[in-house]
Every structure is written in C-alpha cells, then in structure tokens.
Amino acid sequence: MARKIRKLKMKKIQPLHTLQPNAAGIDVGATEIFVSVPQDRDVEHVRCFTTFTDDLHKAARWLKKCEIKSVAMESTGVYWIPVFQILDAHGFDVMLVNAHHVKNVPGRKTDVEDCQWIQYLHSVGLLRGSFRPGQDICSVRSLLRHRGNLIKIASTHVQHMQKSLTQMNVQIHNVISDITGVTGLTIMDAIVDGQRNLNKLANLKDPRIKASKDTIKKSLKGDYRPEHIFTLKQALQSYRHYRQMIYECDIEIEKHLKDLESRIEPDQPARPPGDIKPRGNAPNFDLKHHMHRLLGTDLTLVDGIDVGTAHTIFTEVGPDLSCFPTPAHFCSWLGLCPNNKISGGKILSSKTKPGSNRVAQVLRMASISLLRSRSYLGEFYRRMRAKSGAPKAITATAHKLARIVYHLIKYQKAFDQSVFNKEQEMHKIRMEKNLRKQAKYLGYQIVPAVTMS
C-alpha cells in the first residue's frame, strides 16, 4: 500500500525542454519502490509502495490516474522483474535503463531523490532503454540459465565424489576418463553397497574402457573408511538428483520451443527421441532442429558455432533483430567494438567496454575453438593471433562471427563459405607480395613450383 513519505526535502526540478511529458521514474528496492511523476500531476508527486503484488497494482493504477504513459527504472538485481511485468501488463511503456546511465549528481543520495532524478532524465530524453527480447523468448532464457546453474551444481558433486575417492586413495578417477560414465557410476555404486572384491569391481568395466583390468584393480585398492563411503554415497545421490532435474528441465525447454512460431520448416524432420544420444551436458532432444526452425537458418554451419552457442544466441536476442538497424549496432551492444575515449583530438583508450554479455561470451568461446580450423575463419583467427596476440584475436574473431550471425538471422540466409573466397585470394596476394619483398631483401628470388605430370 502507498504510505506517506516522511517530510523530506524534495528537489524542485524544472526541466528546460520536456520531450516526455508523461514520464515517471521508479527507484526499485527489495521491500519498497519510490515512484515519481511530474509535479503538476499530483500534490504528492512522489509516493512509496511496498513490493507486495497488490501494492504494485495500486502503484500502476496511481500512474494511470496521473496520465503516465512511459516509466523508467534501474535494473537492480532481480527486484525489477515483477515491477516491470506488472507495469507492462497495465499497458505502460516500461524502459529498463543501465544503472551507470542514471548516476545521481553529487550530493546526498536518497531514494526520493533517485526516483526524481530518473523521472527528470527520462522526461528530457536522456535515457536509453536496455534491449529485452519478447516474453516468450525470456521464458526460454530463464529455463536455459536455470539449466546452466543445475549443471554447475552437478559438477560440484562430481568434485565431491573425486575428493571422497582420493581420501580413500582409490585412484579409479585417474584411470578412466569420465567418472560419471557407465563404468565409473557402476563401480562407485558397488563400493557404496559394500563390495570390496577387486576382481568383481574390475569386471564391472565397460568393454570400451581402454585401461586393463589389472590397472583398474590396482586403482581400486585403497583404505575404505566408513566416513568417506558415507560422503561418496551422498555425493552420488546428489549428482543423480541434479541430473534428473536437468532432464526435467530439458523437457520443459522443449515444450516451450515447440510452442514458438517457426520462421521456416527445415527440409530434414526432427529425429525421434530414441535416436538422440546426448553427449556430456547436451540436451536430451533435437535442439538443432528447433534452432534451425526458429532462427530461420542453421547457425551450426558456421565454423566454431555449435548448437549450444546457437541456443544461447536465440534465448538472448531472439529471432527478430529489427531493433539493431545495422551489424555495427549489434556488435556495439555485444561490447565487441572499440570503445574510443577521445580528448583533445587524441584517442586516450580504444579498449572494448567491460560487460558480461552472454552472447559475446559464447562467441569468444567459439573463436577459441577455431585455432586448428582449416576454414577462412580459422585462418583469420590465427593471423590475428600472430599479429596482435590471443586476447585481441579472440575479440576480433568474435566480432566477425557476430556480423555473420546478424546477417544470417536477419535475412534468413544459409551460411556460404564461398563468400570468403575473394578475401582469401586477396590474402594470398598480400602474402606473396611480402614474400617477394623479403626474398629481394635477402638476395633471393622466388620461383613458382613446377608440378610434375
């Protein structure tokens, strides 16, 4: 419910030129929000509401009464999400702004002055809203991020298993490559159940394991203490519990993906669930088919981009890139462009701006995977790496991948490696020219190789 604000000194801000006359500002907190409207809309033009759902609806009705059409707020943790969703449901144009863009002027900092300052900046057109995809894409994004957290927790329990085995001096996790595979889990289950016969434990190995039975027997000989057996048992139970949660999360993600509208229908139908054999932490359904259908293009044809990268791109930006007029705008939003700081006509710094954009992160990971690729993108990465070092090469290659992804998604075109043929030819010409210069400087002459018939 709205409550009266203590007698605080409210600054009377007189904007010079108002571009948004029906603008409001909100300072979001964990337990209460402060809402400011133009001074001529209400005698009490700054109000405080608690963050209970009913009170947020009351705040929305008060904003309607004050004839507010647009609302600006800071992206404070996750506290802004219910406020954003309720105001959006009431028909307001809600603008989520970066906290760095609304820093208050020097002086005392209070919640009242903060919401007034946000309202003032929004009314004079000095705020720019952050990009946020549609609600249907945000639903899939929330599930994907939750799935990533489950994978991290499951990996923590794998470390607990390894710790328990090490404390018992059981070296099975150093003999087989994956302790969470068929052989590793089967042997650990037998150890927890009380099996100590080394021959019987070694016979549990899968035929695909390269290590011999004698090596496995030697690795299984240890000091089986009850306290470490207990911790191993709980780690196994926790790991299986989170793997089951990941499986259920995959079912929910696939359900949401099926409800989304297709941009194209791929030529190849989706594979039946029985034919899918996920590797590692891959989902348990044909994610590649869904990404091709929803994005309108197969991003996995681009060297370095796998289906997981395509899924992250889809959940973070969606299939509609109309809010980014050009590839330069898209790369700037990703933080892959030089952030030039110029003073006195001189560039003081051109480093990319700091940020944790998830799309930029996966594109950087895709760039690293191109180290041994024989494609044009692989050659570009190695050339930039030799020229400027690994960090700059990763950013430059991620920038190039971002422009390719933008073009493929926006225009729904298939990736064509041949478009880089001209650039490859130009690169070969430059290399030959440089070689001839070096040979001439050293007193040699380059002669083309003669192919023998």
Secondary structure, DSSP 8 states (H G I E B T S, - for coil): -EE---S--------SS-S-TTEEEEEE-SSEEEEE--TTT-SS-EEEEESSHHHHHHHHHHHHHTT--EEEEE--TTTHHHHHHHHHHTT-EEEEE-GGGG---SS---HHHHHHHHHHHHHTT---------HHHHHHHHHHHHHHHHHHHHHHHHHHHHHHHHHTT--GGGTSS-TTSHHHHHHHHHHHTT---HHHHHTTS-TT--S-HHHHHHHH-S---HHHHHHHHHHHHHHHHHHHHHHHHHHHHHHHHHHS--S---SS----GGG----TT--SS-HHHHHHHHHSS-GGGSTT--HHHHHHHHHHH-S--TTS-SHHHHHHHHT-SB--EEETTEEEE--B-----HHHHHHHHHHHTTTT--SHHHHHHHHHHHHH-HHHHHHHHHHHHHHHHHHHHHHT----GGGGHHHHHHHHHHHHHHHHHHHHHHT----------
